[in-house]
Amino acid sequence: MSDLLTVGFSLQRALNFTAVVMQRQRPVLAEINTRLQAGETLADSLQPFVKPDLYYQLLLAEEHGELVATLTAIGQLLVTKQQQRQKLSRLLQYPLLLLFLLGILTVGLSVYVFPELNSWQGEHSQLLSMRARLLIRNLLVLISGLLLLGFGAVIIHWRHSSVNRRIDWLCQLPVIGKSYRLYYGYYITSSLAILLHCGMSLKEILIVVDQFSPNSLLFCLGKEAQQQVQSGDDLTRLIHKHHFLPQELTILISKGQTVEELGADLSMLAKMQFNRLLTQLGELLTLLQPAIFILIAIVIVALYLSILLPIYHSIQGVY
């Protein structure tokens, strides 16, 4: 739709054309069109169908004249996500088939082969085997219990944490944490760039984000920034505190530029964060398939050992 708006289509005409070429989305587009005709803004019309962070990004863009550019970036991000999902499904088809066959093989070995191997062993070997299995079962129960307790503690902590702390926690996760840092870095810098392009001061920006939902990231971040300003602290402390804020913001803020120049720099930083995010998502997909193959290889080796070790012990008992 951003392409249609760029070439001069009105919002109403762009929605009608999109409904023609995207038949699967026609009911959603029809509801959006109805809400627009009722006098709602585009952001409010899209609110039931997008995540809160995208809603507030659209709201800022629509109110401050950056709608087309923001729609283009959001559209590119959503298209990339859809392409990554399709690529992920293609990459997982063969490994998941192997895992399924491996599961069938494991069940077959447990039902037919392992009981036969146990019958080859002597009474003493069978007793040791039973003790080993009991020990393994107890260990598995202990590990499962600890995992459940840890998972429950994480859920409780998550529910009682602020939005900022939740996002900080996501940004510190191994493997996928970098993707979260890049996404929220892009989200924050692009939102700030929109407001600064309009010539807003820090005080005016804080007033704008204070009108958002208390559960939104921009509202919580604005409250923290307001506390920093009131206490006379430097905003760089806030940047260093949160993992989702790009550290480049410290350098840009300390350069002493005008509001318009800072807005232009943040726009460029947002584009860089966005491009890095796309690259990072592609790298994650390329790592996923080898990781699954390594898991399959470990399971296969474990199955071989579970078959060969009893045979080896039986041969030792004979000689």
C-alpha positions in Angstrom: 0.0 0.0 0.0 2.9 2.3 0.6 3.9 2.0 -3.1 0.4 3.1 -4.1 0.5 6.1 -1.7 3.9 7.0 -3.1 2.7 7.2 -6.7 -0.3 9.4 -5.7 -3.1 7.1 -4.8 -5.4 8.3 -2.0 -5.7 6.2 1.1 -9.2 5.1 0.2 -8.3 4.2 -3.4 -5.1 2.3 -2.2 -7.2 0.2 0.2 -9.8 -0.7 -2.5 -7.0 -1.6 -5.0 -5.2 -3.7 -2.3 -8.5 -5.6 -1.6 -8.7 -6.5 -5.3 -5.2 -7.9 -5.6 -5.1 -9.5 -2.1 -8.3 -11.5 -2.0 -7.3 -13.5 1.1 -7.1 -10.3 3.1 -10.3 -8.8 1.7 -12.4 -9.2 4.9 -9.7 -7.5 7.0 -9.3 -4.7 4.4 -13.0 -4.3 4.3 -13.2 -3.8 8.1 -10.3 -1.3 7.9 -12.1 0.6 5.2 -15.3 0.7 7.3 -13.4 2.1 10.3 -11.8 4.7 8.1 -15.2 5.8 6.7 -16.4 6.1 10.3 -13.8 8.8 10.9 -11.0 6.8 12.5 -7.3 7.4 11.7 -5.4 4.7 9.7 -3.4 3.8 12.8 -6.6 3.3 14.9 -8.2 1.3 12.0 -5.2 -1.0 11.9 -4.8 -1.4 15.7 -6.8 -4.7 16.0 -4.6 -6.3 13.4 -1.0 -5.2 14.3 1.2 -5.4 17.4 1.2 -2.5 19.8 4.7 -1.4 18.8 3.7 -1.1 15.2 0.5 0.7 16.1 2.3 3.4 18.0 4.9 3.7 15.2 2.0 4.2 12.7 0.3 6.6 15.0 3.4 8.8 15.3 4.0 8.6 11.6 0.4 9.6 10.7 0.3 12.5 13.1 3.7 13.9 12.0 3.7 13.4 8.2 5.9 10.3 7.9 3.2 7.8 7.0 4.5 6.7 3.6 8.0 6.1 4.7 6.9 4.3 7.9 4.5 2.1 5.9 7.3 1.2 3.5 9.6 0.1 6.3 6.9 -1.8 8.2 5.7 -3.5 4.9 9.3 -4.5 4.1 9.7 -5.9 7.6 6.5 -7.9 7.5 7.3 -9.2 4.0 10.7 -10.3 5.2 9.2 -12.1 8.2 6.8 -14.0 5.9 9.6 -14.9 3.5 11.7 -16.1 6.5 8.7 -18.3 7.7 8.4 -19.9 4.3 12.2 -20.4 4.1 12.1 -21.9 7.6 9.3 -24.4 6.7 11.4 -25.5 3.7 14.6 -25.9 5.8 12.8 -27.9 8.4 11.0 -30.4 6.2 13.9 -32.8 5.7 15.3 -32.6 9.3 11.8 -33.1 10.8 11.3 -36.1 8.5 14.6 -37.6 9.8 13.6 -36.9 13.4 10.2 -38.6 12.8 11.9 -41.7 11.3 14.5 -41.7 14.1 11.6 -41.7 16.6 10.0 -44.7 15.0 13.4 -46.4 15.0 13.9 -45.7 18.7 10.4 -47.1 19.5 11.2 -50.2 17.5 14.5 -50.7 19.2 12.9 -50.3 22.6 10.2 -52.8 21.9 12.0 -55.5 20.0 15.8 -55.1 20.2 16.6 -53.9 23.8 14.6 -56.7 25.5 16.5 -59.3 23.4 19.8 -57.7 24.3 18.9 -57.8 28.0 18.1 -61.6 27.8 21.7 -62.1 26.6 23.2 -60.7 29.7 23.9 -62.5 32.9 22.0 -62.0 36.2 24.7 -59.7 37.5 24.8 -57.6 34.2 21.0 -57.4 34.3 21.1 -56.1 37.9 23.7 -53.4 36.9 21.5 -52.5 33.9 18.4 -52.1 36.0 20.4 -49.9 38.5 21.7 -47.8 35.6 18.2 -47.4 34.2 16.9 -46.5 37.6 19.6 -43.9 38.0 18.9 -42.4 34.6 15.2 -42.3 35.3 15.7 -40.5 38.6 18.1 -38.1 36.9 15.6 -37.4 34.2 12.8 -36.8 36.8 15.1 -34.4 38.7 16.1 -32.5 35.6 12.5 -32.3 34.4 11.4 -31.0 37.9 14.2 -28.4 37.9 13.2 -27.3 34.4 9.6 -26.9 35.3 10.5 -24.9 38.5 12.8 -22.7 36.4 10.1 -22.2 33.8 7.5 -21.3 36.4 9.9 -18.8 38.0 10.5 -17.2 34.7 6.8 -16.9 34.0 6.2 -15.3 37.4 9.1 -12.9 37.0 7.9 -12.0 33.5 4.4 -11.2 34.7 5.6 -8.9 37.4 8.3 -7.1 35.3 7.9 -3.9 33.4 7.9 -3.7 29.7 11.5 -2.4 29.7 12.8 -5.3 31.8 11.0 -7.8 29.7 12.6 -6.5 26.5 16.0 -6.3 28.2 15.7 -9.9 29.2 14.8 -10.9 25.6 17.8 -8.9 24.3 20.1 -10.9 26.6 18.9 -14.3 25.3 21.6 -16.4 23.6 21.5 -16.7 19.8 18.2 -14.7 19.3 19.0 -11.9 21.6 20.9 -9.9 19.0 17.8 -9.9 16.7 15.7 -8.5 19.5 18.3 -5.8 20.2 18.3 -4.8 16.5 14.5 -4.8 16.1 13.9 -2.6 19.2 16.9 -0.4 18.4 15.3 0.2 15.0 11.9 0.8 16.6 13.1 3.4 19.1 15.4 5.3 16.7 12.8 5.4 13.9 10.1 6.7 16.3 12.4 9.4 17.8 13.5 10.4 14.2 9.8 11.0 13.3 9.3 13.3 16.3 12.6 15.1 15.9 11.9 15.8 12.2 8.9 17.8 13.4 11.2 20.0 15.4 10.0 18.7 18.8 12.2 19.2 21.9 12.8 16.5 24.5 10.1 17.9 26.7 7.5 17.9 23.9 8.5 14.3 23.0 7.9 13.2 26.6 4.5 14.8 26.6 3.6 12.9 23.4 4.7 9.5 24.6 3.0 10.1 28.0 -0.3 9.9 26.2 0.4 6.3 25.1 -0.8 3.1 26.8 1.1 2.4 30.1 1.9 -1.0 28.8 3.7 0.3 25.7 7.5 0.5 25.4 7.6 4.2 24.5 5.5 5.1 27.5 7.7 3.2 30.0 10.9 4.6 28.4 9.5 8.1 28.4 8.7 7.8 32.2 12.3 6.7 32.8 13.7 9.6 30.7 11.5 12.0 32.6 12.8 10.8 35.9 16.4 11.2 34.6 15.7 14.7 33.5 14.0 15.8 36.7 16.9 14.4 38.8 19.4 16.2 36.6 21.1 13.0 35.3 22.4 12.6 31.8 20.3 10.6 29.4 23.4 8.6 28.5 23.0 6.7 31.7 19.6 5.5 30.5 21.1 4.4 27.2 23.7 2.4 29.0 21.1 0.9 31.3 19.0 -0.8 28.6 20.3 -3.4 26.1 17.7 -2.5 23.5 18.9 1.0 23.1 21.7 1.4 20.5 24.9 2.6 22.1 25.4 4.9 19.1 22.7 7.1 20.6 25.3 8.2 23.2 27.6 9.6 20.5 24.8 11.3 18.5 23.3 13.0 21.6 26.6 14.3 22.8 27.5 15.9 19.4 25.4 19.0 20.2 23.5 19.1 16.9 20.3 20.9 16.1 17.0 19.0 16.4 16.7 18.6 12.7 20.3 17.3 12.3 19.8 14.8 15.1 16.6 13.6 13.5 18.4 13.0 10.2 21.1 11.1 12.0 18.6 8.9 13.8 16.8 8.2 10.5 20.1 6.9 9.1 20.8 4.9 12.2 17.3 3.4 12.0 17.9 2.3 8.4 21.2 0.7 9.5 19.5 -1.1 12.4 16.8 -2.3 10.0 19.3 -3.7 7.4 21.3 -5.4 10.2 18.1 -7.0 11.5 17.4 -8.4 8.0 20.9 -9.8 7.8 20.7 -11.3 11.3 17.5 -13.1 10.6 19.0 -14.6 7.5 22.0 -15.8 9.5 19.8 -17.4 12.1 18.0 -19.4 9.5 21.2 -20.7 8.0 22.3 -21.9 11.5 19.1 -23.7 12.3 19.4 -26.7 9.9 22.9 -27.6 10.9 21.9 -27.4 14.6 19.1 -29.9 14.0 21.4 -32.2 12.0 23.9 -32.2 15.0 21.1 -33.2 17.3 20.1 -36.0 15.0 23.8 -37.2 14.9 23.9 -37.2 18.7 20.8 -39.3 19.0 22.1 -41.8 16.4 25.4 -42.2 18.2 23.5 -42.7 21.5 21.4 -45.4 19.8 24.4 -47.2 18.4 26.1 -47.1 21.9 22.9 -48.5 23.5 23.0 -51.4 21.1 26.8 -52.1 21.0 27.6 -51.7 24.7 25.3 -54.6 25.9 26.7 -56.8 23.1 30.3 -55.9 24.2 29.5 -56.8 27.8 27.9 -60.1 26.8 31.0 -61.0 24.8 33.2 -60.1 27.8 31.1 -62.4 29.9 31.6 -65.3 27.5 35.4 -65.0 27.5 
